[in-house]
Amino acid sequence: GGAAPTDIGEAAAKNAAFAHCGCDEIQVTGLKTDRDYEDNCLEYEIEFVLDGREYEYVIDGATGEILKYEWED
């Protein structure tokens, strides 16, 4: 057994990314979310476009910590 790993959920992962870039979900376009296991760690990949700039975030699915982010015009 053992306890199931914590999962903050897709909504919380999106909110972490939006909070970091200082935007709201209603402001972004092309939102894509992907739930993935990487080395037995749950991660959420969040992609969206804001003001013509593409953002990509990787969020720790257990803690909500931002593991990686990048953007490009």
C-alpha positions, 0 to 999 in steps of 0.5 A: 500500500502506502498513501496515494501521492498528492495531486493538487488537481488541474485547476490548481496547477493552472492557477499557479501558472496564472498567478506567476505570470499575473494573469487570469484564465479569461485573458489567455488563449490556446490553453492546453493542460497535460497531466504527466508522470516524470520519474514517478513525480506527477507534473502538469504542463500548462501552455497558453498565449497571453498578449501574443506571447506563448507561455509554457509552465511545468507545475509540480502536481503534488506541491503546486511549485513551478518547476520550469517556465519559459515564454517566447514571442 
